[in-house]
Amino acid sequence: MGKLELKNLTLKLGGKNIVENISINFREGDIHAIVGPNGAGKSTLAQIIMGLPDYRDIEGEILFDGKPITGLTIDKRAKLGITLAWQEPARFQGVSVRSFLLAAARDKTEETVDLALKMVGLAPELYKDRAVDETLSGGERKRIELASIIAMRPKLVLMDEPDSGVDIEAINNIFSVIHKLKEEGTTVILITHSAEVLKEADHAFLLCRGKLVKKGSVEEMVCIFNGTYKTCECLAQPEAEAIL
């Protein structure tokens, strides 16, 4: 399982609606893309779903596999099989790649570590003993974070801008992993303003100024990136179109 339902979600920060009355059903085992211009509320929605402390005072309801999780902490949501891959992966001083992956892995074996690293295009013999810190590039840390998700085998994974800070080879590895996760039954939600990432999805949702303004096929949403679709009032503004 890995079915996520959002019902009338609203989040106010500083007296302003950051996310407003959003309802979405994410089909289990599919790849979903949440798209929209910068500031549309995409990353905020991911943080609400993950249950970050500053994003839990919400109106509405979150259901995971049919059960309410709105009041649960990050740790409790993680135990249910929900995880978030950050746009900028964290650094862990003094923690080796091996230890980092073993801590995340469901099956805590060296074989799992090796396989996860190979799947993201990193040689285990070169990376297992390195620290997850500033000695690694942002792209390397992003791949290692993705390897930890592979080892974890979650029910639901949210990926915030998965192509940020990585080269073409790395993004191809990431796309391969995304589809591997789908094959294993994981529900994937991609937070993106990239047309190339969007094309990897099965379904797409357009946010604008914290509101859900369109649900549809990937083909429909790709029109946004071609400048031919104007559902969102933000997208009618040239400065907004430029950042899609």
C-alpha positions in Angstrom: 0.0 0.0 0.0 1.0 3.7 -0.2 -2.2 5.6 -1.0 -2.2 9.2 0.1 -5.3 11.4 0.3 -5.3 15.2 1.0 -8.6 16.7 2.0 -9.1 20.4 2.1 -5.6 21.2 3.3 -5.0 24.8 4.3 -1.8 26.2 6.0 -1.6 29.8 7.3 1.8 31.3 8.1 1.9 34.9 9.3 -1.8 35.3 8.7 -1.4 34.4 5.0 -2.7 31.3 3.3 0.4 29.5 2.0 -1.6 26.4 0.9 -5.3 26.8 0.5 -8.0 24.1 0.4 -6.1 21.5 -1.5 -7.6 18.1 -2.1 -5.7 15.4 -4.0 -5.9 11.6 -4.2 -2.5 10.1 -5.1 -2.9 6.6 -6.6 -0.7 4.1 -4.9 2.2 2.7 -6.9 2.1 5.6 -9.5 4.4 8.5 -10.2 2.9 11.9 -9.6 4.2 15.4 -10.4 3.3 18.6 -8.6 4.3 21.5 -10.8 4.0 25.3 -10.8 6.1 28.5 -10.6 8.4 29.3 -7.8 6.4 30.3 -4.7 3.4 28.2 -5.8 3.4 26.2 -2.6 4.9 22.9 -4.0 7.7 22.4 -1.4 5.4 23.6 1.3 2.9 20.9 0.4 5.6 18.2 0.6 6.7 19.5 4.0 3.1 19.3 5.2 2.8 15.7 4.0 6.0 14.8 5.7 4.9 16.5 8.9 7.7 19.0 9.6 7.1 20.9 12.9 6.4 24.3 11.3 4.0 22.8 8.9 1.7 20.7 11.1 -0.7 23.4 12.3 -3.1 22.9 9.4 -6.8 22.7 8.6 -8.0 19.7 6.7 -7.0 16.1 6.8 -4.2 13.8 5.5 -5.0 10.1 5.1 -2.4 7.4 4.4 -3.7 4.0 3.5 -7.1 5.1 4.7 -5.9 6.2 8.2 -5.6 9.8 9.4 -2.0 10.9 10.0 -2.6 14.7 10.3 -1.4 14.8 13.9 1.6 12.4 13.6 5.2 13.5 13.9 7.9 13.1 11.2 9.2 10.0 13.0 5.8 8.3 13.2 5.1 9.1 9.5 8.6 7.7 8.6 7.7 4.5 10.4 4.6 4.2 8.3 6.8 4.2 5.2 6.8 7.9 4.2 10.0 9.7 3.3 11.2 13.0 1.8 14.2 13.5 -0.4 15.3 17.1 0.0 16.2 19.5 -2.8 19.5 20.2 -0.8 20.5 16.9 0.9 21.9 17.2 4.5 25.5 16.8 5.5 26.5 14.4 8.3 29.9 15.1 9.8 31.8 12.0 10.8 29.1 9.6 9.4 30.3 7.3 6.6 28.2 6.5 3.6 28.1 2.9 4.7 26.7 3.8 8.1 24.2 6.3 6.6 22.8 3.7 4.2 22.8 0.9 6.8 20.8 3.1 9.2 18.2 3.7 6.5 18.1 0.2 5.1 15.2 -2.2 5.8 17.6 -5.1 5.2 20.8 -4.1 7.0 23.4 -5.9 5.0 26.5 -4.9 3.0 24.8 -6.3 -0.1 22.0 -3.9 0.3 24.4 -1.0 0.6 26.4 -2.1 -2.5 23.3 -2.6 -4.6 21.8 0.8 -3.6 25.0 2.6 -4.5 25.3 0.8 -7.8 21.8 1.7 -8.7 22.5 5.4 -8.4 25.7 5.1 -10.4 28.3 5.2 -7.5 31.0 2.6 -7.1 30.7 1.1 -3.6 34.5 0.6 -3.2 35.0 4.4 -3.8 32.1 5.7 -1.6 31.3 3.4 1.3 34.1 4.8 3.5 33.6 8.4 2.6 31.9 10.8 5.0 28.5 12.3 4.1 29.8 15.9 4.4 31.1 18.8 2.4 33.8 16.7 0.8 31.0 15.3 -1.4 29.5 17.4 -4.1 25.8 18.3 -3.9 25.2 15.9 -6.8 27.0 13.1 -5.0 25.0 13.7 -1.8 21.8 13.7 -3.7 22.7 10.3 -5.2 23.6 8.9 -1.8 20.3 10.2 -0.3 18.5 8.4 -3.2 20.5 5.3 -2.4 19.2 5.5 1.2 15.7 5.6 -0.1 16.3 2.5 -2.3 17.7 0.7 0.8 14.7 1.9 2.9 12.1 0.6 0.4 9.4 3.1 1.5 5.7 3.0 0.7 5.7 6.7 -0.3 8.6 9.0 -1.3 8.4 12.7 -1.9 11.2 14.1 -4.1 11.8 17.9 -4.0 13.4 19.0 -7.3 15.2 15.7 -7.9 17.2 17.1 -10.8 18.6 20.1 -8.9 22.4 20.4 -8.9 23.0 17.2 -10.8 24.5 16.5 -14.2 22.8 14.6 -17.1 24.3 11.2 -16.2 23.0 11.6 -12.6 19.5 12.7 -13.6 19.3 9.6 -15.9 20.3 7.5 -12.8 17.6 9.2 -10.8 14.9 8.6 -13.4 15.9 5.0 -13.5 15.6 4.7 -9.8 12.2 6.5 -9.8 10.8 3.9 -12.2 12.4 1.1 -10.2 10.6 2.3 -7.1 7.4 2.3 -9.0 8.0 -1.3 -10.1 8.3 -2.2 -6.5 5.0 -0.6 -5.6 6.3 2.7 -4.1 4.1 5.8 -4.6 6.3 8.6 -5.9 5.5 12.3 -5.7 7.9 14.6 -7.7 8.0 18.3 -6.7 9.3 20.1 -9.8 9.3 23.0 -12.2 11.2 20.9 -14.8 9.5 19.7 -18.0 12.0 16.8 -18.2 11.1 15.6 -14.7 7.4 16.1 -15.3 7.6 13.7 -18.3 8.6 10.8 -16.0 5.2 11.0 -14.2 1.9 9.3 -14.7 -0.2 12.1 -13.4 0.3 15.8 -12.8 -1.1 18.6 -10.6 -0.7 22.3 -11.1 -0.4 24.7 -8.1 -0.5 28.5 -8.3 -0.4 30.8 -5.2 -1.0 27.9 -2.9 -4.1 26.6 -4.7 -4.6 23.5 -6.9 -5.8 24.9 -10.2 -5.6 21.9 -12.5 -5.4 18.1 -12.4 -4.6 16.3 -15.6 -2.4 14.2 -17.8 1.3 14.8 -18.1 0.7 15.7 -21.8 -1.6 18.5 -20.7 0.8 19.9 -18.1 3.7 19.9 -20.5 1.9 22.6 -22.4 2.7 24.9 -19.5 6.3 24.6 -20.3 5.7 25.3 -23.9 3.9 28.5 -23.1 0.6 27.4 -24.5 -1.5 26.8 -21.4 -2.9 29.6 -19.2 -5.0 28.0 -16.5 -3.0 29.6 -13.7 -3.2 33.4 -13.5 0.4 33.5 -12.3 1.5 31.9 -15.6 0.0 34.8 -17.6 2.8 37.0 -16.2 6.0 37.0 -18.2 8.2 36.9 -15.1 6.4 33.8 -13.8 6.6 32.0 -17.2 10.4 32.6 -17.2 10.9 30.5 -14.0 9.0 27.5 -15.0 
